[in-house]
Amino acid sequence: MALIVIHSCTPSESSPPVVSIELPSDGLAIEAGDTLLVRATAMDDEQIAKWTVTLTDEFFVPTGTRIKFQPSGKNVQIELDYPIPIDLTSGIYYLLVSATDGESSTNAFSKLNATGVPRERLGLVAIVESGGQYIARLRPQGAGWSTIADLGSEFIAAGLSSATQRLVTSGTETEPMRVFDLNTNSTVYERTCSSAPGDPCISTSATDGEAFFMGKHEGRISSWNAAGQLELDFPLPEFRYPRSLYFQDGHIFVEEWSTATPNRHWSSYNAENGVPQQEILLEGSFLAAFPVAPNQMLIATNHQGVGKIRYYFYNENGYQLPIPGPSGPISTIAQRSSTTYYYGQSDGIYSIDLSSTNNLLFKPVVEPDLMQYDDINNELVCAIGNIIIGYDADSGAQLYVTPPGGNVVDVFVWYSR
């Protein structure tokens, strides 16, 4: 495995904490509603400032209660009863234990096999543009499209959390960040951003599954919890601002653009306090990032007219060499599993298996603008102009065509909790 470290930055010379999980054992079978005994230790050359224990899904998105507490000492132990959600769906989960000394942090995982309630697809959510106006639209399973909200003449980003059943959207200058309840089609709260008249303010918005994040052109990131309480607010390096946000293993990963140079960076920050951790240069235009395994992500970019798919390793802060596959620029990419992805090019949709680098033309001619994989129905959801098409993810057979009421600029699959 070839690893290329382009640039590495660490804010502290101190060693990160060493975390070990005694209980639960790796591979433990659990059931929804269980109480799980957690026993772990951490050692550090500095004082342990904070512990965090939470449950994540197989892609490391938080899905359970996040328990935080502040111990005292360089060698500390925890023992607690962790509540498994009563509405947890069957599948693979991870018990995440994180410790930080205020600068460096370390995560330990224990894999869990859960038996719970069946997870269901509840519908599709799309952000569409029509006549210069943006609209959030909802299509419940088996029903037609309805409007969640008019978003005005600005749109920069959106995110959906099935765990909280909420959608977050943002404009750029005058439109605020809005959080909507998908079950009631109502606004939960709004958060504004102030800038000089004519200047952009919000640069992105996203959700980690629990909180809702706003990136600002002034070079800051703020987050609010489901109740609308401010949880985090921190600056980025001078002359940089966030363009997209991703979350994994207690880190906030940021695609950063610069107002002073053409350089773009992939940077990470401590999710507890916003302390900078690492950064690496991005080559070309960024498309998306996907969690693969603890401390490992897959990053897709377009560089010099060709799509690049490569692994990023947090521990080494480096990239693997690009994986063979794309022959031209990628229009969009979707994750089916940690090893299987779909990507669009001008001649069609391709399926690539990274465990064997088997690259196949999945659907010729079709060039999607956006894609999402639905693991409940084994369906590839594709947005092309002003329509959304569902394809069987194995055979490529067309399942349906639905017009959401405008040109699709973002699309999400909405699930039960």
C-alpha positions as CSV (number, residue, x, y, z in Angstrom):
1,M,0.0,0.0,0.0
2,A,1.6,3.2,-1.1
3,L,1.0,6.2,1.1
4,I,1.8,9.8,0.2
5,V,2.0,12.4,2.9
6,I,1.8,15.8,1.2
7,H,1.7,18.0,4.3
8,S,1.1,17.3,7.9
9,C,0.3,19.7,10.7
10,T,-0.1,18.9,14.4
11,P,-0.8,21.6,17.1
12,S,1.0,19.9,19.9
13,E,4.1,17.8,20.6
14,S,2.4,15.9,23.4
15,S,1.4,12.3,22.8
16,P,-2.3,11.5,22.3
17,P,-4.0,9.5,25.0
18,V,-3.9,5.7,24.9
19,V,-7.4,4.2,25.1
20,S,-8.4,0.6,25.6
21,I,-11.9,-1.0,25.9
22,E,-12.2,-4.0,28.2
23,L,-16.0,-4.2,27.9
24,P,-18.0,-4.7,25.7
25,S,-16.0,-7.3,23.9
26,D,-15.6,-7.0,20.1
27,G,-18.4,-8.7,18.2
28,L,-20.9,-8.8,21.1
29,A,-24.5,-9.4,20.2
30,I,-26.9,-6.8,21.6
31,E,-30.6,-6.1,21.4
32,A,-32.5,-2.8,21.2
33,G,-33.3,-1.5,24.7
34,D,-30.4,-3.4,26.3
35,T,-28.2,-1.8,29.0
36,L,-24.6,-2.3,28.0
37,L,-21.8,-2.4,30.6
38,V,-18.8,-0.3,29.4
39,R,-15.4,-0.5,31.0
40,A,-12.4,1.3,29.6
41,T,-9.1,2.9,30.6
42,A,-7.0,5.8,29.2
43,M,-3.5,6.9,29.9
44,D,-1.8,10.1,28.8
45,D,1.3,12.2,29.5
46,E,-1.1,15.1,30.2
47,Q,-4.2,15.3,32.2
48,I,-7.2,13.5,30.6
49,A,-9.6,16.4,30.0
50,K,-12.7,14.6,28.8
51,W,-14.2,11.2,28.1
52,T,-16.9,10.6,25.5
53,V,-18.9,7.3,25.1
54,T,-21.4,7.0,22.2
55,L,-22.9,4.5,19.8
56,T,-22.4,4.8,16.1
57,D,-23.7,3.0,13.0
58,E,-21.5,1.0,10.7
59,F,-20.4,4.2,9.0
60,F,-19.5,5.8,12.3
61,V,-22.5,8.2,12.4
62,P,-23.7,8.8,16.0
63,T,-26.9,7.0,16.6
64,G,-27.1,6.7,20.4
65,T,-26.8,8.9,23.5
66,R,-23.5,10.7,23.8
67,I,-22.3,10.5,27.4
68,K,-19.6,13.0,28.4
69,F,-17.7,13.5,31.6
70,Q,-14.5,15.1,32.9
71,P,-12.2,12.9,35.0
72,S,-9.0,14.0,36.7
73,G,-5.6,12.3,36.2
74,K,-3.2,10.9,33.7
75,N,-4.4,7.3,34.2
76,V,-8.2,7.0,34.5
77,Q,-10.8,4.4,34.3
78,I,-14.5,4.5,33.5
79,E,-17.3,2.0,34.1
80,L,-20.9,2.8,33.2
81,D,-24.2,1.4,32.0
82,Y,-24.8,2.6,28.4
83,P,-28.5,2.6,27.3
84,I,-29.0,1.0,23.8
85,P,-31.9,2.9,22.1
86,I,-35.2,1.1,22.2
87,D,-35.8,1.9,18.5
88,L,-32.4,0.7,17.3
89,T,-32.6,-1.1,14.0
90,S,-30.8,-4.4,13.3
91,G,-27.3,-4.2,12.0
92,I,-23.6,-3.5,12.8
93,Y,-22.8,-0.8,15.3
94,Y,-19.7,0.5,17.1
95,L,-19.3,1.5,20.7
96,L,-17.0,4.5,20.5
97,V,-14.9,5.5,23.5
98,S,-12.9,8.7,23.1
99,A,-10.5,10.5,25.4
100,T,-8.8,13.9,24.9
101,D,-6.2,15.9,26.8
102,G,-7.6,19.1,25.3
103,E,-5.3,19.0,22.2
104,S,-4.9,15.4,21.1
105,S,-7.6,12.8,21.2
106,T,-7.8,9.0,20.7
107,N,-10.8,6.8,19.8
108,A,-11.3,3.1,20.6
109,F,-14.1,1.0,19.1
110,S,-15.9,-2.2,19.9
111,K,-17.9,-3.8,17.2
112,L,-21.5,-4.8,18.1
113,N,-24.1,-6.9,16.3
114,A,-27.5,-5.6,17.0
115,T,-31.0,-7.2,16.8
116,G,-33.6,-4.5,16.8
117,V,-36.6,-3.1,15.0
118,P,-36.6,-3.2,11.2
119,R,-35.3,0.0,9.6
120,E,-37.7,1.4,7.0
121,R,-37.3,3.8,4.1
122,L,-39.7,6.7,4.8
123,G,-39.2,8.5,1.5
124,L,-37.1,10.9,-0.5
125,V,-36.2,14.5,0.2
126,A,-35.0,16.8,-2.6
127,I,-33.9,20.4,-2.8
128,V,-35.0,21.8,-6.2
129,E,-34.7,25.0,-8.1
130,S,-37.5,26.5,-10.2
131,G,-37.6,30.0,-11.6
132,G,-34.7,31.1,-9.5
133,Q,-36.3,30.0,-6.2
134,Y,-35.2,27.0,-4.1
135,I,-37.7,24.6,-2.5
136,A,-37.3,21.7,0.0
137,R,-39.6,18.9,-1.2
138,L,-40.7,15.6,0.4
139,R,-41.9,12.4,-1.1
140,P,-43.1,10.0,1.5
141,Q,-42.9,6.3,0.5
142,G,-45.9,5.5,-1.7
143,A,-47.1,9.1,-1.9
144,G,-46.5,12.2,-4.1
145,W,-44.3,15.2,-3.6
146,S,-45.2,18.0,-1.1
147,T,-43.4,21.1,-0.1
148,I,-41.5,21.3,3.2
149,A,-40.5,24.9,2.8
150,D,-39.7,27.7,0.3
151,L,-36.0,28.4,0.7
152,G,-35.8,31.7,-1.1
153,S,-33.4,32.6,-3.9
154,E,-30.3,31.3,-2.2
155,F,-29.0,27.8,-1.5
156,I,-25.6,26.6,-0.5
157,A,-25.9,23.2,1.3
158,A,-28.2,20.8,3.1
159,G,-28.0,17.7,5.3
160,L,-30.4,15.1,6.5
161,S,-30.3,13.2,9.8
162,S,-32.6,10.2,10.0
163,A,-31.5,9.8,13.7
164,T,-33.2,13.1,14.6
165,Q,-35.7,13.1,11.6
166,R,-34.5,16.5,10.7
167,L,-33.3,18.4,7.6
168,V,-30.9,21.3,7.7
169,T,-30.6,23.9,4.8
170,S,-28.7,27.1,4.3
171,G,-28.6,30.1,2.0
172,T,-25.5,32.2,1.4
173,E,-26.2,35.8,2.4
174,T,-29.7,36.7,3.5
175,E,-31.2,33.2,3.9
176,P,-30.6,31.6,7.4
177,M,-29.7,28.1,8.4
178,R,-33.0,26.3,9.0
179,V,-33.7,23.0,10.7
180,F,-36.9,21.2,9.8
181,D,-38.8,18.4,11.4
182,L,-39.6,15.9,8.6
183,N,-42.5,14.3,10.4
184,T,-44.4,17.6,10.9
185,N,-43.0,19.6,7.9
186,S,-42.3,22.4,10.5
187,T,-39.4,24.6,11.2
188,V,-37.7,23.7,14.5
189,Y,-35.3,26.7,14.6
190,E,-33.3,29.1,12.4
191,R,-29.9,30.6,12.9
192,T,-28.7,33.7,11.0
193,C,-25.3,34.8,9.9
194,S,-24.3,38.5,9.6
195,S,-22.0,39.9,6.9
196,A,-21.6,43.2,5.0
197,P,-24.3,43.8,2.4
198,G,-23.5,41.9,-0.8
199,D,-21.0,39.7,0.9
200,P,-21.6,35.9,1.3
201,C,-21.9,34.7,4.9
202,I,-22.8,31.0,5.2
203,S,-20.4,28.8,3.2
204,T,-21.9,25.4,4.1
205,S,-24.2,23.5,6.4
206,A,-24.3,19.8,7.5
207,T,-25.3,17.4,10.3
208,D,-23.2,14.7,12.1
209,G,-26.5,12.8,12.9
210,E,-27.0,14.7,16.2
211,A,-26.0,18.4,15.8
212,F,-26.4,20.9,13.0
213,F,-23.4,22.8,11.7
214,M,-23.0,26.1,10.0
215,G,-19.8,27.0,8.1
216,K,-19.1,30.7,7.7
217,H,-17.1,32.7,5.0
218,E,-15.4,34.6,7.8
219,G,-13.7,31.3,8.7
220,R,-15.7,29.8,11.5
221,I,-17.7,26.7,12.2
222,S,-20.6,26.7,14.7
223,S,-23.0,23.9,15.7
224,W,-26.3,23.6,17.6
225,N,-27.9,20.6,19.1
226,A,-31.4,19.3,18.3
227,A,-32.9,21.8,20.8
228,G,-31.1,24.7,19.2
229,Q,-28.5,25.2,21.9
230,L,-25.0,26.4,20.8
231,E,-22.6,23.5,21.3
232,L,-19.4,24.5,19.4
233,D,-17.9,27.6,17.8
234,F,-14.3,27.8,16.6
235,P,-12.1,29.6,14.0
236,L,-10.3,28.2,11.0
237,P,-6.8,29.2,10.0
238,E,-6.5,32.7,8.6
239,F,-7.8,33.3,5.1
240,R,-9.6,29.9,5.0
241,Y,-13.3,29.0,5.2
242,P,-15.2,25.7,5.2
243,R,-16.9,24.5,2.0
244,S,-18.0,21.1,3.1
245,L,-18.0,19.2,6.4
246,Y,-17.7,15.5,7.3
247,F,-17.6,13.7,10.6
248,Q,-15.9,10.5,11.8
249,D,-14.2,9.1,15.0
250,G,-14.6,12.3,17.0
251,H,-13.1,14.4,14.2
252,I,-14.6,17.2,12.1
253,F,-13.1,16.9,8.6
254,V,-13.3,20.1,6.5
255,E,-12.8,20.9,2.9
256,E,-11.3,24.3,3.2
257,W,-11.1,27.0,0.6
258,S,-8.7,29.9,0.8
259,T,-9.4,33.6,0.1
260,A,-5.7,34.3,-0.4
261,T,-4.4,31.3,-2.6
262,P,-5.9,28.8,-5.0
263,N,-4.9,26.0,-2.5
264,R,-7.6,23.8,-0.9
265,H,-7.0,21.7,2.2
266,W,-8.5,18.7,3.9
267,S,-8.3,19.6,7.5
268,S,-9.4,17.9,10.8
269,Y,-10.5,19.4,14.1
270,N,-11.3,17.9,17.5
271,A,-15.1,17.5,17.5
272,E,-15.3,18.3,21.2
273,N,-13.5,21.7,21.2
274,G,-12.5,22.6,17.6
275,V,-8.8,22.3,18.3
276,P,-6.9,21.9,14.9
277,Q,-5.5,18.4,14.4
278,Q,-4.1,17.8,10.9
279,E,-4.2,19.1,7.3
280,I,-3.3,17.9,3.9
281,L,-3.5,19.5,0.5
282,L,-6.4,18.6,-1.8
283,E,-5.6,18.1,-5.5
284,G,-8.2,19.3,-7.9
285,S,-11.9,19.8,-7.2
286,F,-13.3,18.0,-4.2
287,L,-16.4,15.8,-4.8
288,A,-17.1,13.8,-1.6
289,A,-15.7,11.8,1.3
290,F,-17.0,8.5,2.8
291,P,-16.1,6.7,6.0
292,V,-14.6,3.3,5.4
293,A,-13.1,2.1,8.7
294,P,-11.9,3.7,11.9
295,N,-9.4,6.4,10.9
296,Q,-9.9,5.7,7.2
297,M,-12.0,7.5,4.6
298,L,-12.4,7.4,0.8
299,I,-12.0,10.8,-1.0
300,A,-13.1,11.5,-4.5
301,T,-11.8,14.5,-6.5
302,N,-11.5,15.6,-10.1
303,H,-7.9,16.5,-11.1
304,Q,-6.6,17.5,-14.5
305,G,-9.8,16.2,-16.2
306,V,-9.8,12.7,-14.5
307,G,-11.7,11.5,-11.5
308,K,-9.4,10.4,-8.6
309,I,-10.6,7.9,-6.0
310,R,-8.2,7.2,-3.1
311,Y,-8.1,6.3,0.5
312,Y,-7.1,8.8,3.2
313,F,-5.6,7.5,6.5
314,Y,-6.0,9.8,9.5
315,N,-3.2,8.1,11.5
316,E,-0.7,8.8,8.8
317,N,-2.4,11.9,7.5
318,G,-1.7,10.7,4.0
319,Y,-3.3,9.4,0.8
320,Q,-3.0,6.1,-0.9
321,L,-2.2,6.3,-4.6
322,P,-5.4,6.7,-6.8
323,I,-7.4,3.6,-7.4
324,P,-7.6,2.6,-11.1
325,G,-11.1,3.1,-12.6
326,P,-12.3,6.5,-13.8
327,S,-11.2,7.5,-17.4
328,G,-12.6,11.0,-17.3
329,P,-14.2,13.5,-14.8
330,I,-16.7,12.2,-12.3
331,S,-20.0,13.9,-12.1
332,T,-21.1,12.3,-8.7
333,I,-20.3,9.3,-6.5
334,A,-22.3,7.2,-4.0
335,Q,-21.2,4.6,-1.4
336,R,-22.9,1.2,-1.4
337,S,-20.5,-0.4,1.2
338,S,-17.0,0.2,2.5
339,T,-15.6,-1.4,-0.7
340,T,-18.3,-0.8,-3.4
341,Y,-19.1,2.6,-5.0
342,Y,-21.0,4.0,-8.0
343,Y,-19.7,7.0,-9.9
344,G,-21.1,8.9,-12.9
345,Q,-19.2,9.8,-16.0
346,S,-20.3,11.2,-19.4
347,D,-20.8,7.7,-20.9
348,G,-22.8,6.2,-17.9
349,I,-22.7,5.0,-14.3
350,Y,-19.9,2.7,-13.2
351,S,-19.7,0.3,-10.3
352,I,-16.3,-0.2,-8.7
353,D,-15.4,-2.9,-6.2
354,L,-12.3,-1.6,-4.4
355,S,-11.5,-5.1,-2.9
356,S,-10.8,-6.3,-6.4
357,T,-10.6,-3.0,-8.4
358,N,-13.4,-4.6,-10.5
359,N,-14.7,-1.6,-12.5
360,L,-17.9,-2.2,-14.5
361,L,-20.2,-0.1,-16.6
362,F,-23.4,-0.3,-14.5
363,K,-25.8,1.9,-16.6
364,P,-24.7,3.1,-20.0
365,V,-25.5,6.6,-21.4
366,V,-27.0,7.9,-18.1
367,E,-24.9,10.7,-16.5
368,P,-26.4,11.6,-13.1
369,D,-25.9,14.9,-11.4
370,L,-26.4,13.3,-7.9
371,M,-26.7,9.8,-6.5
372,Q,-27.6,8.2,-3.2
373,Y,-27.6,4.4,-2.4
374,D,-30.6,3.1,-0.5
375,D,-29.6,-0.1,1.4
376,I,-33.1,-0.9,2.4
377,N,-34.5,-1.3,-1.1
378,N,-31.1,-2.0,-2.7
379,E,-31.7,1.0,-4.9
380,L,-29.5,3.6,-6.6
381,V,-31.4,6.9,-6.5
382,C,-30.2,9.2,-9.3
383,A,-31.0,12.9,-9.9
384,I,-30.8,13.9,-13.6
385,G,-31.9,17.5,-14.3
386,N,-35.5,17.8,-13.1
387,I,-36.2,14.1,-12.5
388,I,-35.2,11.4,-10.0
389,I,-34.8,7.9,-11.2
390,G,-34.6,4.8,-9.1
391,Y,-32.5,1.8,-10.4
392,D,-32.1,-1.7,-9.0
393,A,-28.6,-1.6,-7.6
394,D,-27.8,-5.1,-8.9
395,S,-29.4,-5.4,-12.3
396,G,-29.7,-1.7,-13.2
397,A,-33.4,-2.1,-14.0
398,Q,-35.3,1.2,-13.9
399,L,-37.8,1.1,-11.0
400,Y,-39.5,4.5,-11.2
401,V,-39.2,8.0,-12.6
402,T,-40.4,11.0,-10.5
403,P,-40.3,14.7,-11.1
404,P,-39.9,16.6,-7.8
405,G,-40.9,20.0,-9.2
406,G,-37.7,21.6,-10.4
407,N,-34.1,21.0,-11.1
408,V,-32.6,18.8,-8.4
409,V,-29.7,20.4,-6.6
410,D,-29.6,17.9,-3.7
411,V,-31.3,14.6,-2.8
412,F,-31.5,12.4,0.3
413,V,-33.0,9.0,1.3
414,W,-35.1,9.4,4.5
415,Y,-35.2,6.4,6.9
416,S,-36.8,5.6,10.2
417,R,-34.7,6.2,13.2
